[in-house]
Amino acid sequence: MKYTRFEKARIIGARALQISLGAPVLVDYPADMLDPIDIALLEFAEDLVPITVARD
């Protein structure tokens, strides 16, 4: 699915918040990567983010 830049920002932000609050990470990431936004971007790039967008 092709997302708009606004949808992408919302998905990554919501997922980063989940990760920072202790949600399990769905992708292997380097040990030196500590920022939840970077981890969320990695999950988004591999299409593993468990968030969907409902459109009319």
PQR file with spaces between the fields and no chain letter, atoms N, CA, C, O and H, PARSE charges and radii, in Angstrom:
ATOM       1  N    MET     1       0.840   -1.175    0.000 -0.4000 1.5000
ATOM       2  CA   MET     1       0.000    0.000    0.000 -0.0000 2.0000
ATOM       3  C    MET     1       0.890    1.245    0.000  0.5500 1.7000
ATOM       4  O    MET     1       1.897    1.304    0.706 -0.5500 1.4000
ATOM       5  N    LYS     2       0.517    2.190   -0.767 -0.4000 1.5000
ATOM       6  CA   LYS     2       1.239    3.460   -0.846 -0.0000 2.0000
ATOM       7  C    LYS     2       0.644    4.415    0.181  0.5500 1.7000
ATOM       8  O    LYS     2      -0.557    4.685    0.169 -0.5500 1.4000
ATOM       9  H    LYS     2      -0.301    2.142   -1.340  0.4000 1.0000
ATOM      10  N    TYR     3       1.496    4.925    1.071 -0.4000 1.5000
ATOM      11  CA   TYR     3       1.051    5.842    2.109 -0.0000 2.0000
ATOM      12  C    TYR     3       1.439    7.277    1.764  0.5500 1.7000
ATOM      13  O    TYR     3       2.454    7.523    1.112 -0.5500 1.4000
ATOM      14  H    TYR     3       2.471    4.705    1.081  0.4000 1.0000
ATOM      15  N    THR     4       0.613    8.213    2.212 -0.4000 1.5000
ATOM      16  CA   THR     4       0.978    9.616    2.063 -0.0000 2.0000
ATOM      17  C    THR     4       2.038    9.933    3.125  0.5500 1.7000
ATOM      18  O    THR     4       2.254    9.147    4.048 -0.5500 1.4000
ATOM      19  H    THR     4      -0.212    8.013    2.741  0.4000 1.0000
ATOM      20  N    ARG     5       2.684   11.068    2.991 -0.4000 1.5000
ATOM      21  CA   ARG     5       3.716   11.436    3.971 -0.0000 2.0000
ATOM      22  C    ARG     5       3.113   11.655    5.351  0.5500 1.7000
ATOM      23  O    ARG     5       3.792   11.467    6.360 -0.5500 1.4000
ATOM      24  H    ARG     5       2.508   11.707    2.242  0.4000 1.0000
ATOM      25  N    PHE     6       1.856   12.048    5.404 -0.4000 1.5000
ATOM      26  CA   PHE     6       1.189   12.262    6.680 -0.0000 2.0000
ATOM      27  C    PHE     6       0.866   10.930    7.356  0.5500 1.7000
ATOM      28  O    PHE     6       1.032   10.783    8.567 -0.5500 1.4000
ATOM      29  H    PHE     6       1.304   12.202    4.584  0.4000 1.0000
ATOM      30  N    GLU     7       0.406    9.966    6.564 -0.4000 1.5000
ATOM      31  CA   GLU     7       0.135    8.641    7.106 -0.0000 2.0000
ATOM      32  C    GLU     7       1.422    7.992    7.591  0.5500 1.7000
ATOM      33  O    GLU     7       1.451    7.374    8.656 -0.5500 1.4000
ATOM      34  H    GLU     7       0.271   10.086    5.581  0.4000 1.0000
ATOM      35  N    LYS     8       2.477    8.133    6.813 -0.4000 1.5000
ATOM      36  CA   LYS     8       3.768    7.558    7.192 -0.0000 2.0000
ATOM      37  C    LYS     8       4.259    8.161    8.503  0.5500 1.7000
ATOM      38  O    LYS     8       4.728    7.435    9.380 -0.5500 1.4000
ATOM      39  H    LYS     8       2.454    8.635    5.949  0.4000 1.0000
ATOM      40  N    ALA     9       4.158    9.474    8.647 -0.4000 1.5000
ATOM      41  CA   ALA     9       4.598   10.135    9.873 -0.0000 2.0000
ATOM      42  C    ALA     9       3.778    9.668   11.072  0.5500 1.7000
ATOM      43  O    ALA     9       4.327    9.446   12.151 -0.5500 1.4000
ATOM      44  H    ALA     9       3.777   10.064    7.936  0.4000 1.0000
ATOM      45  N    ARG    10       2.488    9.519   10.889 -0.4000 1.5000
ATOM      46  CA   ARG    10       1.614    9.080   11.978 -0.0000 2.0000
ATOM      47  C    ARG    10       1.912    7.641   12.379  0.5500 1.7000
ATOM      48  O    ARG    10       1.950    7.325   13.569 -0.5500 1.4000
ATOM      49  H    ARG    10       2.042    9.700   10.012  0.4000 1.0000
ATOM      50  N    ILE    11       2.123    6.765   11.397 -0.4000 1.5000
ATOM      51  CA   ILE    11       2.414    5.359   11.668 -0.0000 2.0000
ATOM      52  C    ILE    11       3.742    5.234   12.404  0.5500 1.7000
ATOM      53  O    ILE    11       3.834    4.525   13.406 -0.5500 1.4000
ATOM      54  H    ILE    11       2.092    7.022   10.431  0.4000 1.0000
ATOM      55  N    ILE    12       4.761    5.912   11.916 -0.4000 1.5000
ATOM      56  CA   ILE    12       6.084    5.811   12.536 -0.0000 2.0000
ATOM      57  C    ILE    12       6.062    6.418   13.940  0.5500 1.7000
ATOM      58  O    ILE    12       6.666    5.866   14.860 -0.5500 1.4000
ATOM      59  H    ILE    12       4.687    6.488   11.102  0.4000 1.0000
ATOM      60  N    GLY    13       5.381    7.532   14.109 -0.4000 1.5000
ATOM      61  CA   GLY    13       5.285    8.143   15.425 -0.0000 2.0000
ATOM      62  C    GLY    13       4.556    7.271   16.427  0.5500 1.7000
ATOM      63  O    GLY    13       4.991    7.136   17.571 -0.5500 1.4000
ATOM      64  H    GLY    13       4.890    7.980   13.361  0.4000 1.0000
ATOM      65  N    ALA    14       3.450    6.678   16.006 -0.4000 1.5000
ATOM      66  CA   ALA    14       2.675    5.811   16.896 -0.0000 2.0000
ATOM      67  C    ALA    14       3.475    4.562   17.260  0.5500 1.7000
ATOM      68  O    ALA    14       3.461    4.124   18.410 -0.5500 1.4000
ATOM      69  H    ALA    14       3.097    6.787   15.077  0.4000 1.0000
ATOM      70  N    ARG    15       4.168    3.995   16.279 -0.4000 1.5000
ATOM      71  CA   ARG    15       4.956    2.791   16.546 -0.0000 2.0000
ATOM      72  C    ARG    15       6.156    3.110   17.443  0.5500 1.7000
ATOM      73  O    ARG    15       6.502    2.313   18.316 -0.5500 1.4000
ATOM      74  H    ARG    15       4.179    4.351   15.345  0.4000 1.0000
ATOM      75  N    ALA    16       6.786    4.259   17.238 -0.4000 1.5000
ATOM      76  CA   ALA    16       7.910    4.659   18.086 -0.0000 2.0000
ATOM      77  C    ALA    16       7.441    4.830   19.531  0.5500 1.7000
ATOM      78  O    ALA    16       8.157    4.455   20.461 -0.5500 1.4000
ATOM      79  H    ALA    16       6.504    4.906   16.530  0.4000 1.0000
ATOM      80  N    LEU    17       6.260    5.385   19.724 -0.4000 1.5000
ATOM      81  CA   LEU    17       5.712    5.527   21.068 -0.0000 2.0000
ATOM      82  C    LEU    17       5.480    4.158   21.703  0.5500 1.7000
ATOM      83  O    LEU    17       5.798    3.951   22.874 -0.5500 1.4000
ATOM      84  H    LEU    17       5.679    5.689   18.969  0.4000 1.0000
ATOM      85  N    GLN    18       4.929    3.232   20.935 -0.4000 1.5000
ATOM      86  CA   GLN    18       4.715    1.878   21.446 -0.0000 2.0000
ATOM      87  C    GLN    18       6.034    1.244   21.859  0.5500 1.7000
ATOM      88  O    GLN    18       6.127    0.640   22.928 -0.5500 1.4000
ATOM      89  H    GLN    18       4.670    3.400   19.984  0.4000 1.0000
ATOM      90  N    ILE    19       7.059    1.378   21.015 -0.4000 1.5000
ATOM      91  CA   ILE    19       8.362    0.793   21.316 -0.0000 2.0000
ATOM      92  C    ILE    19       8.960    1.424   22.573  0.5500 1.7000
ATOM      93  O    ILE    19       9.523    0.724   23.415 -0.5500 1.4000
ATOM      94  H    ILE    19       6.984    1.868   20.147  0.4000 1.0000
ATOM      95  N    SER    20       8.838    2.739   22.698 -0.4000 1.5000
ATOM      96  CA   SER    20       9.410    3.415   23.868 -0.0000 2.0000
ATOM      97  C    SER    20       8.693    3.026   25.159  0.5500 1.7000
ATOM      98  O    SER    20       9.272    3.120   26.241 -0.5500 1.4000
ATOM      99  H    SER    20       8.381    3.308   22.015  0.4000 1.0000
ATOM     100  N    LEU    21       7.439    2.590   25.053 -0.4000 1.5000
ATOM     101  CA   LEU    21       6.688    2.156   26.225 -0.0000 2.0000
ATOM     102  C    LEU    21       6.835    0.662   26.498  0.5500 1.7000
ATOM     103  O    LEU    21       6.185    0.132   27.399 -0.5500 1.4000
ATOM     104  H    LEU    21       6.968    2.514   24.174  0.4000 1.0000
ATOM     105  N    GLY    22       7.686   -0.026   25.724 -0.4000 1.5000
ATOM     106  CA   GLY    22       7.998   -1.416   26.026 -0.0000 2.0000
ATOM     107  C    GLY    22       7.389   -2.458   25.119  0.5500 1.7000
ATOM     108  O    GLY    22       7.470   -3.647   25.429 -0.5500 1.4000
ATOM     109  H    GLY    22       8.213    0.405   24.992  0.4000 1.0000
ATOM     110  N    ALA    23       6.784   -2.069   24.014 -0.4000 1.5000
ATOM     111  CA   ALA    23       6.224   -3.049   23.082 -0.0000 2.0000
ATOM     112  C    ALA    23       7.353   -3.868   22.456  0.5500 1.7000
ATOM     113  O    ALA    23       8.450   -3.348   22.255 -0.5500 1.4000
ATOM     114  H    ALA    23       6.719   -1.103   23.762  0.4000 1.0000
ATOM     115  N    PRO    24       7.099   -5.136   22.146 -0.5600 1.5000
ATOM     116  CA   PRO    24       8.155   -5.942   21.526  0.2800 2.0000
ATOM     117  C    PRO    24       8.503   -5.424   20.135  0.5500 1.7000
ATOM     118  O    PRO    24       7.631   -5.003   19.375 -0.5500 1.4000
ATOM     119  N    VAL    25       9.780   -5.465   19.824 -0.4000 1.5000
ATOM     120  CA   VAL    25      10.272   -5.013   18.523 -0.0000 2.0000
ATOM     121  C    VAL    25      10.198   -6.189   17.556  0.5500 1.7000
ATOM     122  O    VAL    25      10.587   -7.303   17.906 -0.5500 1.4000
ATOM     123  H    VAL    25      10.488   -5.807   20.441  0.4000 1.0000
ATOM     124  N    LEU    26       9.705   -5.951   16.352 -0.4000 1.5000
ATOM     125  CA   LEU    26       9.447   -7.011   15.386 -0.0000 2.0000
ATOM     126  C    LEU    26      10.566   -7.221   14.378  0.5500 1.7000
ATOM     127  O    LEU    26      10.418   -8.013   13.447 -0.5500 1.4000
ATOM     128  H    LEU    26       9.390   -5.045   16.068  0.4000 1.0000
ATOM     129  N    VAL    27      11.677   -6.526   14.549 -0.4000 1.5000
ATOM     130  CA   VAL    27      12.771   -6.608   13.594 -0.0000 2.0000
ATOM     131  C    VAL    27      14.084   -6.660   14.366  0.5500 1.7000
ATOM     132  O    VAL    27      14.200   -6.088   15.450 -0.5500 1.4000
ATOM     133  H    VAL    27      11.797   -5.883   15.306  0.4000 1.0000
ATOM     134  N    ASP    28      15.065   -7.348   13.802 -0.4000 1.5000
ATOM     135  CA   ASP    28      16.397   -7.336   14.400 -0.0000 2.0000
ATOM     136  C    ASP    28      17.054   -6.007   14.089  0.5500 1.7000
ATOM     137  O    ASP    28      17.032   -5.545   12.949 -0.5500 1.4000
ATOM     138  H    ASP    28      14.971   -7.813   12.922  0.4000 1.0000
ATOM     139  N    TYR    29      17.641   -5.394   15.109 -0.4000 1.5000
ATOM     140  CA   TYR    29      18.281   -4.094   14.928 -0.0000 2.0000
ATOM     141  C    TYR    29      19.636   -4.107   15.629  0.5500 1.7000
ATOM     142  O    TYR    29      19.842   -4.878   16.567 -0.5500 1.4000
ATOM     143  H    TYR    29      17.659   -5.769   16.036  0.4000 1.0000
ATOM     144  N    PRO    30      20.560   -3.259   15.182 -0.5600 1.5000
ATOM     145  CA   PRO    30      21.884   -3.211   15.801  0.2800 2.0000
ATOM     146  C    PRO    30      21.795   -2.803   17.272  0.5500 1.7000
ATOM     147  O    PRO    30      20.899   -2.055   17.662 -0.5500 1.4000
ATOM     148  N    ALA    31      22.715   -3.291   18.070 -0.4000 1.5000
ATOM     149  CA   ALA    31      22.714   -3.007   19.506 -0.0000 2.0000
ATOM     150  C    ALA    31      22.939   -1.525   19.800  0.5500 1.7000
ATOM     151  O    ALA    31      22.500   -1.030   20.838 -0.5500 1.4000
ATOM     152  H    ALA    31      23.443   -3.898   17.753  0.4000 1.0000
ATOM     153  N    ASP    32      23.612   -0.818   18.906 -0.4000 1.5000
ATOM     154  CA   ASP    32      23.877    0.598   19.151 -0.0000 2.0000
ATOM     155  C    ASP    32      22.718    1.503   18.731  0.5500 1.7000
ATOM     156  O    ASP    32      22.779    2.714   18.940 -0.5500 1.4000
ATOM     157  H    ASP    32      23.968   -1.221   18.063  0.4000 1.0000
ATOM     158  N    MET    33      21.674    0.939   18.148 -0.4000 1.5000
ATOM     159  CA   MET    33      20.497    1.723   17.741 -0.0000 2.0000
ATOM     160  C    MET    33      19.539    1.782   18.931  0.5500 1.7000
ATOM     161  O    MET    33      18.883    0.792   19.255 -0.5500 1.4000
ATOM     162  H    MET    33      21.625   -0.045   17.978  0.4000 1.0000
ATOM     163  N    LEU    34      19.463    2.938   19.575 -0.4000 1.5000
ATOM     164  CA   LEU    34      18.651    3.067   20.780 -0.0000 2.0000
ATOM     165  C    LEU    34      17.405    3.923   20.590  0.5500 1.7000
ATOM     166  O    LEU    34      16.478    3.845   21.396 -0.5500 1.4000
ATOM     167  H    LEU    34      19.996    3.742   19.312  0.4000 1.0000
ATOM     168  N    ASP    35      17.368    4.725   19.554 -0.4000 1.5000
ATOM     169  CA   ASP    35      16.249    5.638   19.331 -0.0000 2.0000
ATOM     170  C    ASP    35      15.034    4.863   18.812  0.5500 1.7000
ATOM     171  O    ASP    35      15.142    4.177   17.796 -0.5500 1.4000
ATOM     172  H    ASP    35      18.121    4.789   18.900  0.4000 1.0000
ATOM     173  N    PRO    36      13.882    4.955   19.483 -0.5600 1.5000
ATOM     174  CA   PRO    36      12.698    4.226   19.021  0.2800 2.0000
ATOM     175  C    PRO    36      12.222    4.664   17.640  0.5500 1.7000
ATOM     176  O    PRO    36      11.611    3.873   16.921 -0.5500 1.4000
ATOM     177  N    ILE    37      12.491    5.906   17.260 -0.4000 1.5000
ATOM     178  CA   ILE    37      12.086    6.367   15.928 -0.0000 2.0000
ATOM     179  C    ILE    37      12.881    5.633   14.857  0.5500 1.7000
ATOM     180  O    ILE    37      12.322    5.244   13.831 -0.5500 1.4000
ATOM     181  H    ILE    37      12.988    6.548   17.844  0.4000 1.0000
ATOM     182  N    ASP    38      14.174    5.439   15.082 -0.4000 1.5000
ATOM     183  CA   ASP    38      14.990    4.699   14.118 -0.0000 2.0000
ATOM     184  C    ASP    38      14.530    3.247   13.999  0.5500 1.7000
ATOM     185  O    ASP    38      14.507    2.685   12.904 -0.5500 1.4000
ATOM     186  H    ASP    38      14.627    5.755   15.915  0.4000 1.0000
ATOM     187  N    ILE    39      14.167    2.651   15.118 -0.4000 1.5000
ATOM     188  CA   ILE    39      13.678    1.265   15.096 -0.0000 2.0000
ATOM     189  C    ILE    39      12.340    1.196   14.362  0.5500 1.7000
ATOM     190  O    ILE    39      12.105    0.269   13.587 -0.5500 1.4000
ATOM     191  H    ILE    39      14.185    3.107   16.007  0.4000 1.0000
ATOM     192  N    ALA    40      11.470    2.167   14.601 -0.4000 1.5000
ATOM     193  CA   ALA    40      10.179    2.205   13.911 -0.0000 2.0000
ATOM     194  C    ALA    40      10.372    2.400   12.411  0.5500 1.7000
ATOM     195  O    ALA    40       9.649    1.807   11.611 -0.5500 1.4000
ATOM     196  H    ALA    40      11.662    2.920   15.231  0.4000 1.0000
ATOM     197  N    LEU    41      11.340    3.227   12.027 -0.4000 1.5000
ATOM     198  CA   LEU    41      11.639    3.408   10.605 -0.0000 2.0000
ATOM     199  C    LEU    41      12.136    2.109    9.977  0.5500 1.7000
ATOM     200  O    LEU    41      11.797    1.793    8.837 -0.5500 1.4000
ATOM     201  H    LEU    41      11.927    3.709   12.677  0.4000 1.0000
ATOM     202  N    LEU    42      12.934    1.366   10.721 -0.4000 1.5000
ATOM     203  CA   LEU    42      13.432    0.080   10.235 -0.0000 2.0000
ATOM     204  C    LEU    42      12.268   -0.895   10.042  0.5500 1.7000
ATOM     205  O    LEU    42      12.209   -1.598    9.033 -0.5500 1.4000
ATOM     206  H    LEU    42      13.209    1.623   11.647  0.4000 1.0000
ATOM     207  N    GLU    43      11.355   -0.937   10.992 -0.4000 1.5000
ATOM     208  CA   GLU    43      10.176   -1.801   10.862 -0.0000 2.0000
ATOM     209  C    GLU    43       9.321   -1.375    9.677  0.5500 1.7000
ATOM     210  O    GLU    43       8.814   -2.221    8.940 -0.5500 1.4000
ATOM     211  H    GLU    43      11.402   -0.365   11.812  0.4000 1.0000
ATOM     212  N    PHE    44       9.158   -0.073    9.490 -0.4000 1.5000
ATOM     213  CA   PHE    44       8.355    0.427    8.376 -0.0000 2.0000
ATOM     214  C    PHE    44       8.985    0.054    7.040  0.5500 1.7000
ATOM     215  O    PHE    44       8.281   -0.323    6.104 -0.5500 1.4000
ATOM     216  H    PHE    44       9.570    0.614   10.089  0.4000 1.0000
ATOM     217  N    ALA    45      10.305    0.158    6.948 -0.4000 1.5000
ATOM     218  CA   ALA    45      11.008   -0.172    5.705 -0.0000 2.0000
ATOM     219  C    ALA    45      10.855   -1.654    5.354  0.5500 1.7000
ATOM     220  O    ALA    45      10.822   -2.014    4.177 -0.5500 1.4000
ATOM     221  H    ALA    45      10.877    0.465    7.709  0.4000 1.0000
ATOM     222  N    GLU    46      10.763   -2.508    6.372 -0.4000 1.5000
ATOM     223  CA   GLU    46      10.616   -3.942    6.133 -0.0000 2.0000
ATOM     224  C    GLU    46       9.147   -4.374    6.132  0.5500 1.7000
ATOM     225  O    GLU    46       8.854   -5.569    6.082 -0.5500 1.4000
ATOM     226  H    GLU    46      10.790   -2.215    7.328  0.4000 1.0000
ATOM     227  N    ASP    47       8.224   -3.410    6.187 -0.4000 1.5000
ATOM     228  CA   ASP    47       6.780   -3.655    6.138 -0.0000 2.0000
ATOM     229  C    ASP    47       6.316   -4.590    7.261  0.5500 1.7000
ATOM     230  O    ASP    47       5.520   -5.500    7.031 -0.5500 1.4000
ATOM     231  H    ASP    47       8.462   -2.440    6.227  0.4000 1.0000
ATOM     232  N    LEU    48       6.822   -4.355    8.479 -0.4000 1.5000
ATOM     233  CA   LEU    48       6.467   -5.174    9.629 -0.0000 2.0000
ATOM     234  C    LEU    48       5.691   -4.415   10.693  0.5500 1.7000
ATOM     235  O    LEU    48       5.470   -4.948   11.780 -0.5500 1.4000
ATOM     236  H    LEU    48       7.468   -3.615    8.667  0.4000 1.0000
ATOM     237  N    VAL    49       5.278   -3.202   10.417 -0.4000 1.5000
ATOM     238  CA   VAL    49       4.562   -2.399   11.404 -0.0000 2.0000
ATOM     239  C    VAL    49       3.131   -2.927   11.524  0.5500 1.7000
ATOM     240  O    VAL    49       2.421   -3.019   10.522 -0.5500 1.4000
ATOM     241  H    VAL    49       5.458   -2.769    9.534  0.4000 1.0000
ATOM     242  N    PRO    50       2.699   -3.278   12.751 -0.5600 1.5000
ATOM     243  CA   PRO    50       1.363   -3.833   12.923  0.2800 2.0000
ATOM     244  C    PRO    50       0.269   -2.769   13.049  0.5500 1.7000
ATOM     245  O    PRO    50      -0.612   -2.874   13.903 -0.5500 1.4000
ATOM     246  N    ILE    51       0.331   -1.757   12.201 -0.4000 1.5000
ATOM     247  CA   ILE    51      -0.654   -0.667   12.200 -0.0000 2.0000
ATOM     248  C    ILE    51      -1.213   -0.555   10.785  0.5500 1.7000
ATOM     249  O    ILE    51      -0.469   -0.591    9.806 -0.5500 1.4000
ATOM     250  H    ILE    51       1.046   -1.672   11.507  0.4000 1.0000
ATOM     251  N    THR    52      -2.523   -0.420   10.694 -0.4000 1.5000
ATOM     252  CA   THR    52      -3.149   -0.286    9.385 -0.0000 2.0000
ATOM     253  C    THR    52      -3.820    1.084    9.262  0.5500 1.7000
ATOM     254  O    THR    52      -4.096    1.743   10.265 -0.5500 1.4000
ATOM     255  H    THR    52      -3.128   -0.392   11.490  0.4000 1.0000
ATOM     256  N    VAL    53      -4.075    1.495    8.040 -0.4000 1.5000
ATOM     257  CA   VAL    53      -4.722    2.766    7.767 -0.0000 2.0000
ATOM     258  C    VAL    53      -6.071    2.468    7.128  0.5500 1.7000
ATOM     259  O    VAL    53      -6.158    1.755    6.128 -0.5500 1.4000
ATOM     260  H    VAL    53      -3.851    0.960    7.225  0.4000 1.0000
ATOM     261  N    ALA    54      -7.123    3.026    7.725 -0.4000 1.5000
ATOM     262  CA   ALA    54      -8.471    2.857    7.176 -0.0000 2.0000
ATOM     263  C    ALA    54      -8.811    4.093    6.363  0.5500 1.7000
ATOM     264  O    ALA    54      -8.796    5.211    6.877 -0.5500 1.4000
ATOM     265  H    ALA    54      -7.053    3.605    8.538  0.4000 1.0000
ATOM     266  N    ARG    55      -9.114    3.885    5.107 -0.4000 1.5000
ATOM     267  CA   ARG    55      -9.474    5.000    4.215 -0.0000 2.0000
ATOM     268  C    ARG    55     -10.915    4.861    3.780  0.5500 1.7000
ATOM     269  O    ARG    55     -11.454    3.759    3.688 -0.5500 1.4000
ATOM     270  H    ARG    55      -9.126    2.976    4.689  0.4000 1.0000
ATOM     271  N    ASP    56     -11.526    5.999    3.516 -0.4000 1.5000
ATOM     272  CA   ASP    56     -12.917    5.988    3.034 -0.0000 2.0000
ATOM     273  C    ASP    56     -12.961    5.734    1.549  0.5500 1.7000
ATOM     274  O    ASP    56     -14.043    5.689    0.963 -0.5500 1.4000
ATOM     275  H    ASP    56     -11.088    6.895    3.592  0.4000 1.0000
